[in-house]
Amino acid sequence: MNILNTRYVLVVVTLTGFFSFSVCALTADHDHDHQEDKHYHHVDVNLDNDDTRQHKNEYAVLNEEQRRIVGIEIAEVKKTNYQVTQSASAEVKANGYTSYIVSPRTDSVVVNRHVTLGDKVSQGQKLVTLFSQEVASAQAEYRLARSEWLRMAKLTGTAVSESEKLAGKTRFDAAYGQLIALGLSDSAIKSLHSLANETLGEYALIAQQVGVVLNDDFSQGQRVEAGYALMMLADESTLWVEAKLPVKADIDPHNIDQAEVLFKGRKYAAEVIQQTHTIDPITRTKVIRLSVDNKDDVLHAGMFVEVQLTMHSTEQAMLVPESAVVRDQAQNWVVFVEQSDGALKPVQIRLGAQIGKHRVIYGLDSPSRLAVRGAFFIASELAKSNFDPHNH
């Protein structure tokens, strides 16, 4: 015949003048040949000395009035898509698609400048006057070829053969093409039609579009080689913004819901247009490039700004407020899940990414009702019980 020994322990701790917290433990020893030990642990927060109930493991039992008094809030949490915000420092750059470098196409000498750094220029405006021996030869050749062609074009009948006409026209077209290749404008070429006293070899580079002079690296009288960057013009109505993000920031432009550039309290809508596939070996970052509208002309190349990207998750997850997650006595992360009878049970979870004031959690059934506020209070009172579930 099996002998059943039963021990009852009751501990009462007064927390406030009107608030009591009780722990009840019931241990039953049986013949281990027939039945395993069973452990029942119960934690009851009780303001009105209501009847308590027994639960496996540690539970907190509070009625609606008690939850209100101690500030416990219960909410349903389920898997859902969420948004992530990534911020980074960035630099404003000239739009490489709407800017160009002003440079001579042959070795030249700077005769005169017509604009300076920071000037806004209009299309067709004269920027710099240069002199080149090659241009002088090309201008002279054009004048001769044009004059010869005009003479031949007036001849009729057998005065000139078709082959001679073709040769004259070809020479004229080649002379004209040479001046275009050297960077002369149509108006500059037409000015050669006059025999007025004009220095051959001088020519001007003009603005091909509306823009701002961003770089200006030359002096009057300086000899420059073909391709030398005299200045850079940029249309700043649309600019680039380049942000450096950590390598772990795996950003897919297709997942970005919103991109903004922040500068002096203002926000500018932006669009991600590129991201590098190489990593900076020194900073261990990658560059992401945005295009930003700048019609009010506030942003300028060289400024430092902040970029904010809002992206949606590719997978669903459970997202809870930081206040819902606490550590238990074993230093495990837990949340308190409401059971069918209203008891709050600590359930161990795994933490995921931090999203603002929320955390992604794993290891919980979806949906679940849990304490999104007041979890720290519940954990503190459970810890005060000092109850070891393994004591017999």
C-alpha angles and dihedrals in degrees: 000000000000118000116219117208115191127190126187124200124187122186122182121189121185111219099176137355091277104018125086130182119199134190122198123191126187120188122185121191116202136173102286090213090073110022139023122237115272124208125198119187125181133183116189127185103200130176097170101037091249120176113278129224132217122241135174112256119001118320133174115222118197131157123223094269092051092049090052093050095051094038101247115161124192122203137168115250125191139165114284142150114269140189127247124202120210120189128191141164114255144179128230113238134186113264103258091205095055101037132074141186119248109220139149119254094215136032106286146164121237108242102173142347122223102185136036137211113299096017119140111229134194128224112281094018116144112250109175138353119223138182125219132173090212090054090050091054091047092050092050091048090050093052092051094044092048094049092049093048093050089051093050093046090060095053119096138190118006095341090099131017124233091245091055090050091050091050092049093048092047092051091050093049091048092051090050091048091051091057091049089050090053091056103258117149125232091254091051091051092048090053087065089067088076120074092213117137102280127151110247114223097041117112138159132229112220135198112267092199145004111286152120126270102245100169128028114178112162144076131221111267092025118137111227131187126233110284095022110149104239093172143336124235122199134184101225097191085098121028138182123238118199118201126187113221130185116263092247090061096098099189123182111194088215090063095052112108096179138008123191137178115215121205127161094340095312127112125215122195111239140181127220107233105165145008127192122245093208129076125229103244093212104043095026090224136122127222124240118191126211133187116223130189112238105176092139089057096230099126121067135182112274097033120128116229140160125254123209121193123191114198135177122231119254092217133040120249141165113266122194135173116265088245091066094062123075139154122253126217090279089053092248119142111249142170126204111243121198113236127213091265093050098258118138113232124193109235121190114235139175120241122234133181122334111241108190105293092346135079132213110233133193133199099052129113114248118260105027134161112226143160106273091175128033097029092127090056092051092048092048093053092046089051091051090061089069087204116165109206090202097059113105 
